[in-house]
Amino acid sequence: MELLRRGQSVTMRDAAAPTLGRIVSVSADGSRVTVTWHVRPGHEHETTREEATALRLAHESEIFENQ
């Protein structure tokens, strides 16, 4: 599992539609991540808490594609 850090852009691993968010905080043990979503159907501009294993770092092309 990759180490996730505050400020990084992430996407959901198994999402049916494109997602893109930015990490707001990470739990001390790294297992839970708080994300503010820019692109996530039904959750745009919301902040949610996710399991770190459900996320991956967004590739640069995904970031620019969704701006």
PyMOL commands that set and color helices and strands:
alter all, ss='L'
color gray80, all
select helices_A, chain A and resi 52-54+60-65
alter helices_A, ss='H'
color red, helices_A
select strands_A, chain A and resi 9-12+20-26+32-39+47-51+55-57
alter strands_A, ss='S'
color yellow, strands_A
deselect
rebuild
show_as cartoon
